[in-house]
Amino acid sequence: MSGITLIITFVIAIVIMILAISKWKVHPFLAIMGISLILAIVAGIPLNDIPGLIGTGFSGTFKSIGIVIILGALIGTILEKTGAALKLAEMVARLVGPKHPDLAMEIMGWVVSIPVFCDSGFVILDPIRKALKQKTHYSSVAMTVCLSAGLYTSHVFIPPTPGPIAAAGTLGIGTNIIGIIGMGALVSIPVLIAAWIFANNVGKRVKSSEDLEEVQGQTYEELLNSFTSLPSGFSSLAPILIPIVCMAAGSFASLFGASGAIGTLLNFIGTPIIALTIGLFFAIGLLVSSGKMADFNSMTNDTLKIVGPILFITAAGGVLGKTIAGAGFVEYMKANADVLATVGIFFPFLVAAILKSAQGSSTVAITTTAGIMGSIAESGSMMNLLGLNSQMAGVLTVLAIGAGAMTVSHANDSYFWVVTKFGGLSAEDGYKTQTTVTLIMGVVAIISIWLLSLFLI
């Protein structure tokens, strides 16, 4: 199967997957795996090759980001249980001032979601948002949208979040994590500003249940008093900051060709798995200092229960990506590379946006799109056919994929329901807030990335 027929088949498969997940309530793992199998058969992939393709897609994705996801989620749980997340909130609130709780939530979300999935980050920080809302009487909707936007931005742009790490490895720039962190932070600025402006505007038009009735739960003071004492600022920040420093050291070692024992050590601690393991040790230090080490086993069990579905859905997305590639979709795009080359950096954005809107998971959209783009080291990859074959082009492509992977969050996205449920919003208001802000963020992000590409590529 090739050409237009292949594209039509792909679109039909995605539509069926959307219906299966959102309307027929089929679990995303089963929906994605089922559609992958059906698509492989219909597209004419040899039957003997399909089991191997499914196994490769599943295990490859699981192997590359599974441990990273577990470590990041466990660090997030410890930050919550020890009061470190609350300490970070206090630090950010002091930084931006008491008159801007919306901005405090946005910055806080951006920091916390660097090692933590945005879904988990929202749940962790939502009690602080509610307490701040009760203390300041600021718009609940504005604070909800700002928190969501801050979490979402670093989720798709800033390693060690699994999506960008996986994309960097697939595109052949896995040793340049520090470059992605730096450029991701730069692109985050206009995205966060746009989201902040929108949040305050929509907060005047949309009201949540929290705005219409007294917020239930702890006051801000009660939340603070629920901990005997909060950890220090450094110990609260260390589980997030130290992994970033380790990965930066590894990137610099690779960039400058460090050799010998020092170079080997820096490259070792710079790998995402080892860097996050070091971050976990600092998080365990928080448990020891707060006298909650006895709870570590139960925290780990609870975290694994939460992370398990995420891991399997993400791995299923890897299977879909392999199926799409094996069905000839990539070959068709390669055959039309002359046309696609005129799109340039917008191409990975559009592919990721289509996949994100289709199946809901930003991580799946990122990993699948990265698989389609291929490595800058492969002469026949889409990266080379589009002229995106330098290290900087690879970095900006990772960010372009991330921008597409946030466009848009709607009913088939678990994060959509986390935000609306915890934010006291109806599904209809969720489309007015969460879906709209992710569209704005994605568009602002790709325009910013495109402008950077004009000077850097």
C-alpha positions as CSV (number, residue, x, y, z in Angstrom):
1,M,0.0,0.0,0.0
2,S,1.3,3.4,-0.9
3,G,0.4,7.0,-1.6
4,I,-2.9,8.5,-0.9
5,T,-4.4,5.1,0.0
6,L,-1.9,4.7,2.8
7,I,-2.6,8.2,4.2
8,I,-6.4,7.6,4.1
9,T,-5.9,4.3,5.9
10,F,-3.8,6.0,8.5
11,V,-6.4,8.7,9.1
12,I,-9.2,6.2,9.4
13,A,-7.1,4.2,11.9
14,I,-6.5,7.3,14.0
15,V,-10.2,8.2,13.9
16,I,-11.1,4.7,15.1
17,M,-8.5,4.9,17.8
18,I,-10.0,8.3,19.0
19,L,-13.5,6.8,19.1
20,A,-12.3,3.7,20.9
21,I,-10.6,5.7,23.6
22,S,-13.0,8.6,24.1
23,K,-16.4,7.3,23.1
24,W,-16.3,3.5,23.5
25,K,-14.1,3.8,26.7
26,V,-11.6,1.3,25.5
27,H,-8.4,1.5,27.6
28,P,-5.7,3.5,25.6
29,F,-3.2,0.6,25.8
30,L,-5.6,-1.8,24.2
31,A,-6.9,0.8,21.7
32,I,-3.4,1.7,20.5
33,M,-2.1,-1.9,20.4
34,G,-5.2,-3.0,18.6
35,I,-5.1,-0.3,16.0
36,S,-1.4,-0.9,15.5
37,L,-2.1,-4.6,14.8
38,I,-5.0,-3.9,12.4
39,L,-3.0,-1.1,10.6
40,A,-0.1,-3.5,10.2
41,I,-2.3,-6.1,8.6
42,V,-4.3,-3.7,6.4
43,A,-1.2,-1.9,5.2
44,G,0.3,-5.1,3.9
45,I,3.1,-5.7,6.3
46,P,4.1,-9.4,6.0
47,L,2.4,-11.4,8.7
48,N,5.6,-13.1,9.8
49,D,7.2,-9.6,10.4
50,I,4.3,-8.2,12.5
51,P,5.1,-10.0,15.8
52,G,8.7,-8.9,15.7
53,L,7.7,-5.3,14.8
54,I,5.4,-5.1,17.7
55,G,8.0,-6.6,20.1
56,T,10.7,-4.2,18.9
57,G,8.4,-1.1,19.2
58,F,7.3,-2.1,22.6
59,S,10.6,-3.1,24.2
60,G,12.5,-0.3,22.5
61,T,10.4,2.5,24.0
62,F,10.1,0.7,27.3
63,K,13.8,0.3,27.5
64,S,14.7,3.8,26.6
65,I,12.4,5.7,29.0
66,G,10.8,3.2,31.4
67,I,13.3,3.6,34.3
68,V,13.4,7.4,33.8
69,I,9.7,7.6,34.2
70,I,9.7,5.5,37.4
71,L,12.6,7.5,38.9
72,G,11.0,10.9,38.1
73,A,7.6,9.9,39.5
74,L,9.2,8.5,42.7
75,I,11.1,11.8,43.2
76,G,7.8,13.7,42.8
77,T,6.1,11.5,45.4
78,I,8.8,12.2,47.9
79,L,8.7,15.9,47.2
80,E,5.0,15.8,48.0
81,K,5.2,13.6,51.2
82,T,8.1,15.5,52.8
83,G,6.7,19.0,52.2
84,A,9.5,19.8,49.8
85,A,6.9,20.7,47.1
86,L,5.3,23.1,49.5
87,K,8.7,24.6,50.3
88,L,9.3,25.2,46.6
89,A,5.9,26.9,46.5
90,E,6.9,29.2,49.3
91,M,10.2,30.0,47.6
92,V,8.5,30.8,44.3
93,A,5.7,32.8,46.0
94,R,8.2,34.9,47.8
95,L,10.1,35.5,44.5
96,V,7.1,36.8,42.5
97,G,5.2,38.5,45.4
98,P,1.8,37.8,47.1
99,K,-0.1,39.8,44.4
100,H,0.7,37.3,41.7
101,P,-0.4,33.8,42.8
102,D,-1.1,32.9,39.2
103,L,2.5,33.6,38.2
104,A,3.7,31.8,41.2
105,M,1.7,28.7,40.2
106,E,3.0,28.9,36.6
107,I,6.7,29.1,37.6
108,M,6.2,26.5,40.3
109,G,4.6,24.1,37.8
110,W,7.4,24.7,35.3
111,V,10.1,23.8,37.9
112,V,8.3,20.8,39.4
113,S,7.4,19.2,36.1
114,I,11.0,19.0,34.9
115,P,11.4,15.6,36.6
116,V,7.7,14.8,37.2
117,F,4.9,14.0,34.8
118,C,2.5,16.9,34.4
119,D,-0.4,14.8,35.5
120,S,1.3,13.9,38.8
121,G,2.7,17.5,39.2
122,F,-0.8,18.9,39.0
123,V,-2.1,16.6,41.7
124,I,0.9,17.4,43.9
125,L,0.6,21.1,43.5
126,D,-3.2,21.5,43.4
127,P,-3.6,21.6,47.2
128,I,-1.2,24.6,47.2
129,R,-3.2,26.2,44.4
130,K,-6.4,25.8,46.4
131,A,-4.8,27.2,49.6
132,L,-3.4,30.2,47.7
133,K,-6.8,30.8,46.1
134,Q,-8.5,30.8,49.5
135,K,-5.8,33.1,50.9
136,T,-5.7,35.6,48.0
137,H,-9.3,35.2,46.5
138,Y,-7.7,35.2,43.1
139,S,-9.5,33.7,40.1
140,S,-9.4,29.9,40.5
141,V,-9.6,29.4,36.7
142,A,-6.6,31.7,36.1
143,M,-4.5,29.9,38.7
144,T,-5.6,26.5,37.3
145,V,-4.7,27.4,33.7
146,C,-1.4,28.9,34.8
147,L,-0.5,25.8,36.8
148,S,-1.4,23.6,33.9
149,A,0.5,25.7,31.5
150,G,3.7,25.8,33.6
151,L,3.6,22.0,34.1
152,Y,2.9,21.3,30.5
153,T,5.7,23.6,29.1
154,S,8.5,21.8,30.9
155,H,6.8,18.5,30.3
156,V,7.4,18.7,26.5
157,F,10.5,20.9,26.4
158,I,12.8,20.3,29.4
159,P,14.8,17.0,30.0
160,P,14.8,14.9,32.1
161,T,11.1,14.6,31.2
162,P,11.0,11.3,29.2
163,G,9.6,12.7,25.9
164,P,12.5,15.1,25.0
165,I,15.1,12.6,26.2
166,A,13.6,9.8,24.0
167,A,13.4,12.2,21.0
168,A,16.9,13.4,21.5
169,G,18.2,9.8,21.5
170,T,16.1,8.9,18.4
171,L,17.3,12.0,16.5
172,G,21.0,11.1,17.3
173,I,21.7,14.1,19.7
174,G,21.3,12.2,23.0
175,T,24.7,13.6,24.1
176,N,23.5,17.2,23.8
177,I,20.9,17.2,26.5
178,I,22.2,20.5,28.0
179,G,21.6,22.2,24.6
180,I,17.9,21.0,24.7
181,I,17.6,22.2,28.3
182,G,19.0,25.6,27.4
183,M,17.0,26.2,24.2
184,G,13.9,24.6,25.9
185,A,14.1,27.1,28.7
186,L,14.5,30.0,26.2
187,V,11.4,28.9,24.2
188,S,9.5,28.4,27.4
189,I,9.6,32.2,28.1
190,P,7.2,33.4,25.3
191,V,5.0,30.3,25.8
192,L,4.6,31.0,29.5
193,I,3.9,34.7,28.9
194,A,1.2,33.9,26.3
195,A,-0.4,31.3,28.7
196,W,-0.3,33.8,31.6
197,I,-2.0,36.5,29.5
198,F,-4.7,34.0,28.3
199,A,-5.2,32.6,31.8
200,N,-6.0,36.0,33.3
201,N,-8.3,36.9,30.4
202,V,-10.3,33.6,30.5
203,G,-10.4,33.8,34.3
204,K,-12.7,36.8,33.9
205,R,-15.1,35.0,31.7
206,V,-15.1,31.4,33.0
207,K,-15.9,30.5,36.6
208,S,-15.2,27.2,38.3
209,S,-17.0,25.6,41.2
210,E,-14.3,27.0,43.4
211,D,-15.1,30.5,42.3
212,L,-18.8,30.0,43.0
213,E,-18.5,28.4,46.4
214,E,-16.1,28.4,49.3
215,V,-13.1,26.1,48.7
216,Q,-13.2,23.0,50.8
217,G,-10.1,21.7,52.5
218,Q,-7.1,23.1,54.3
219,T,-6.3,26.8,54.4
220,Y,-2.9,27.9,53.4
221,E,-1.8,28.2,57.1
222,E,-3.3,24.7,57.9
223,L,-1.4,23.2,55.0
224,L,1.9,24.7,56.3
225,N,1.1,23.5,59.8
226,S,0.4,20.0,58.7
227,F,4.2,19.6,58.5
228,T,6.3,19.9,61.7
229,S,8.9,21.8,59.7
230,L,9.6,22.2,56.0
231,P,12.9,21.1,54.5
232,S,15.4,23.7,53.6
233,G,15.3,25.4,50.2
234,F,18.4,23.6,49.0
235,S,17.3,20.1,50.1
236,S,13.9,20.7,48.5
237,L,15.4,21.8,45.2
238,A,18.3,19.3,45.1
239,P,16.3,16.3,43.8
240,I,15.4,18.5,40.8
241,L,18.5,20.6,40.4
242,I,21.2,17.9,40.9
243,P,20.1,15.7,38.0
244,I,20.1,18.7,35.7
245,V,23.7,19.6,36.8
246,C,24.8,16.0,36.2
247,M,23.3,15.9,32.7
248,A,24.9,19.3,32.0
249,A,28.3,17.9,33.1
250,G,27.8,14.9,30.9
251,S,26.9,17.0,27.9
252,F,29.9,19.3,28.4
253,A,32.2,16.3,28.7
254,S,30.9,14.9,25.4
255,L,31.0,18.3,23.7
256,F,34.6,19.0,24.6
257,G,35.8,15.4,24.2
258,A,36.8,14.9,27.9
259,S,38.7,11.7,28.2
260,G,40.3,9.6,30.9
261,A,38.7,8.8,34.3
262,I,37.1,12.2,34.6
263,G,35.5,12.1,31.2
264,T,34.2,8.6,31.8
265,L,32.8,9.6,35.2
266,L,31.1,12.7,33.8
267,N,29.6,10.8,30.9
268,F,28.4,8.2,33.4
269,I,26.6,10.5,35.7
270,G,25.3,12.5,32.8
271,T,23.1,9.7,31.4
272,P,19.5,10.4,32.4
273,I,19.1,7.2,34.3
274,I,22.1,7.7,36.5
275,A,21.4,11.5,36.9
276,L,17.9,10.8,38.1
277,T,19.2,8.0,40.4
278,I,21.5,10.5,42.0
279,G,18.5,12.9,42.3
280,L,16.6,10.1,44.0
281,F,19.3,9.7,46.6
282,F,18.9,13.4,47.5
283,A,15.2,12.8,47.7
284,I,15.7,9.9,50.1
285,G,17.8,12.3,52.1
286,L,14.6,14.3,52.5
287,L,12.8,11.2,53.8
288,V,15.6,10.6,56.4
289,S,15.7,14.2,57.6
290,S,11.9,14.4,57.9
291,G,11.7,11.1,59.7
292,K,9.6,9.4,57.0
293,M,12.0,6.8,55.8
294,A,9.7,4.1,57.1
295,D,7.1,5.2,54.5
296,F,9.5,4.8,51.6
297,N,8.3,1.3,50.7
298,S,4.7,2.3,50.6
299,M,5.6,5.4,48.6
300,T,7.4,3.2,46.1
301,N,4.5,0.8,45.8
302,D,2.0,3.7,45.3
303,T,4.2,5.3,42.7
304,L,4.6,2.1,40.7
305,K,0.9,1.6,40.7
306,I,0.5,5.1,39.2
307,V,3.4,4.8,36.7
308,G,2.5,1.4,35.4
309,P,-0.3,2.4,33.1
310,I,1.8,5.3,31.8
311,L,4.6,3.0,31.0
312,F,2.5,0.5,29.1
313,I,0.6,3.2,27.2
314,T,3.9,4.9,26.2
315,A,5.3,1.6,25.0
316,A,2.1,1.0,23.0
317,G,2.8,4.3,21.4
318,G,6.2,3.1,20.4
319,V,4.5,0.1,18.7
320,L,2.2,2.5,16.7
321,G,5.3,4.5,15.6
322,K,7.0,1.3,14.4
323,T,3.9,0.2,12.6
324,I,3.5,3.6,10.9
325,A,7.1,3.4,9.8
326,G,6.9,-0.2,8.7
327,A,3.7,0.4,6.7
328,G,5.5,2.7,4.3
329,F,4.3,6.0,5.7
330,V,7.8,7.3,6.1
331,E,8.8,6.1,2.7
332,Y,5.9,8.0,1.2
333,M,7.0,11.2,2.9
334,K,10.5,10.6,1.7
335,A,9.3,10.2,-1.8
336,N,7.8,13.7,-1.5
337,A,10.7,15.2,0.3
338,D,11.0,18.0,-2.2
339,V,7.6,19.3,-1.2
340,L,8.1,18.6,2.5
341,A,11.5,20.5,2.5
342,T,9.6,23.7,1.9
343,V,7.8,23.1,5.3
344,G,11.1,22.7,7.1
345,I,10.9,22.9,10.9
346,F,7.1,23.1,10.7
347,F,7.0,19.4,9.5
348,P,7.8,17.7,12.8
349,F,5.5,20.1,14.6
350,L,2.5,19.2,12.3
351,V,3.2,15.5,12.6
352,A,3.4,15.7,16.4
353,A,0.3,17.9,16.6
354,I,-1.7,15.4,14.5
355,L,-0.6,12.5,16.6
356,K,-1.2,14.4,19.9
357,S,-4.7,15.4,18.9
358,A,-5.4,11.9,17.7
359,Q,-4.4,9.8,20.6
360,G,-4.0,12.1,23.5
361,S,-0.5,11.3,24.9
362,S,2.2,14.0,24.5
363,T,4.9,11.4,25.2
364,V,3.5,9.1,22.5
365,A,3.3,11.9,20.0
366,I,6.9,12.9,20.8
367,T,8.4,9.4,20.5
368,T,6.4,8.5,17.4
369,T,7.2,11.7,15.6
370,A,10.9,11.3,16.5
371,G,10.8,7.8,15.0
372,I,9.4,9.2,11.8
373,M,12.1,11.9,11.6
374,G,15.0,9.5,12.2
375,S,18.6,10.3,13.1
376,I,20.7,13.1,11.8
377,A,23.4,10.4,11.3
378,E,21.2,8.5,8.8
379,S,21.6,9.7,5.2
380,G,18.1,8.6,4.2
381,S,16.2,9.9,7.3
382,M,13.6,12.6,7.2
383,M,16.0,14.8,9.2
384,N,18.5,14.7,6.4
385,L,15.9,15.0,3.6
386,L,14.5,18.2,5.3
387,G,18.1,19.6,5.8
388,L,17.9,19.4,9.6
389,N,21.1,17.5,9.9
390,S,23.2,19.6,12.3
391,Q,23.3,19.4,16.1
392,M,21.4,22.7,16.5
393,A,18.8,21.6,13.9
394,G,18.4,18.4,16.0
395,V,17.9,20.5,19.2
396,L,15.3,22.7,17.5
397,T,13.6,19.7,16.0
398,V,13.2,18.1,19.4
399,L,11.5,21.4,20.6
400,A,9.3,21.6,17.4
401,I,8.2,18.0,18.1
402,G,7.5,19.1,21.7
403,A,5.5,22.1,20.5
404,G,3.3,19.9,18.4
405,A,2.9,17.4,21.2
406,M,1.2,20.0,23.3
407,T,-1.3,20.9,20.5
408,V,-3.9,20.2,21.7
409,S,-5.1,18.7,25.0
410,H,-8.7,17.6,24.9
411,A,-11.0,14.7,26.0
412,N,-8.7,11.9,25.0
413,D,-5.8,13.3,27.1
414,S,-5.6,12.1,30.7
415,Y,-4.1,15.5,31.6
416,F,-7.3,17.3,30.3
417,W,-9.3,15.4,32.9
418,V,-6.8,15.9,35.7
419,V,-6.9,19.7,35.1
420,T,-10.7,19.9,34.8
421,K,-11.5,17.6,37.7
422,F,-9.1,19.1,40.2
423,G,-9.7,22.6,38.9
424,G,-13.5,22.3,39.4
425,L,-14.2,22.8,35.7
426,S,-16.9,21.2,33.5
427,A,-15.8,19.4,30.3
428,E,-17.2,22.4,28.3
429,D,-15.2,24.9,30.3
430,G,-12.2,22.5,29.9
431,Y,-12.3,23.1,26.1
432,K,-12.5,26.9,26.7
433,T,-9.5,26.8,29.0
434,Q,-7.2,23.8,28.8
435,T,-7.8,23.0,25.1
436,T,-7.5,26.6,24.1
437,V,-4.4,27.4,26.1
438,T,-2.6,24.4,24.8
439,L,-3.4,25.5,21.2
440,I,-2.1,29.0,22.0
441,M,1.0,27.6,23.6
442,G,1.8,25.3,20.7
443,V,1.4,28.0,18.1
444,V,3.5,30.5,20.1
445,A,6.2,27.8,20.6
446,I,6.6,26.8,17.0
447,I,6.7,30.4,15.8
448,S,9.5,31.1,18.4
449,I,11.3,28.0,17.3
450,W,11.0,29.0,13.6
451,L,12.4,32.4,14.4
452,L,15.4,30.9,16.2
453,S,15.9,28.6,13.3
454,L,16.4,31.5,10.9
455,F,19.5,32.5,12.9
456,L,20.8,29.3,14.2
457,I,20.4,26.8,11.4
